[in-house]
Amino acid sequence: MEIKSELVDYFPYDEETTDVVIRVDDKSMHLSRGTLMQASPVFRKMLSSYGKEKQAEITLPEKSYEEVVLFLRCISPREFVKLDEKSIDVVLPLAHEYQVKATLQKCEDWLLTEIEFIVGEVTGHTKATQEKAEFFAKCLLHGTKHDLETLYVRALGLLVPYKLSRYQHTEFYKLLPDKHKRQLLETRMVMIENTNSIGDGSFFEAIKARQLTAAQGFKFGSPVQ
């Protein structure tokens, strides 16, 4: 996702606190080795080869400077990033790649809260039926790709009642691994057989679907047997 660049130097050199340089697109960011190593086991491994007295330098190829800046701001103790759907689309893949648990949890919590606002039709968070289906499909993909089990289970239960035609054309569904597509569609078929009805977004039926999934011994990442 492309982010509009702001003329702000978020990570300038500080003689007292910065001892790592991260380079992206020929641009430099100065950070604290301790902060990066505590936040990410991936960064810890990258930095472990440098002596403590030596300034470390990491180059991240094939990355967007603006996206990396946003991600690092989420890690930095001196920055505050107010998350929203667009920023999560950028930050979540990087948090997963660099195994930053705290940021992964913040993103999952935001998405779960947004789901509850949408389900409860809270002012400012209402969506049309089509938009709901697509958002739940996106959350399902996020849960799948980034190992967010709570988000995955919640999104699956809410997406099951919607007709396949609501989200089949979306990139979120197309990018789902086949086993998760099968789990979604088989769970819907079982619900239809048990209720003798074909729902399209009923949250009452979604509750039934979640109960049905639990009764079948649902396991994260495994297709319905």
Secondary structure, DSSP 8 states (H G I E B T S, - for coil): ------S--SS---TTT--EEEEETTEEEEE-HHHHHHH-HHHHHHHTTS-TTS-EEEE-TT--HHHHHHHHHHH-TT------HHHHHHHHHHHHHTT-HHHHHHHHHHHHHHHHHHHTT-TT----HHHHHHHHHHHHHHHHHTT-HHHHHHHHHHHTTS-GGGTTTSHHHHTS-HHHHHHHHHHHHHHHHHHTS--SS-HHHHHHHHHHHHHTT--TT----
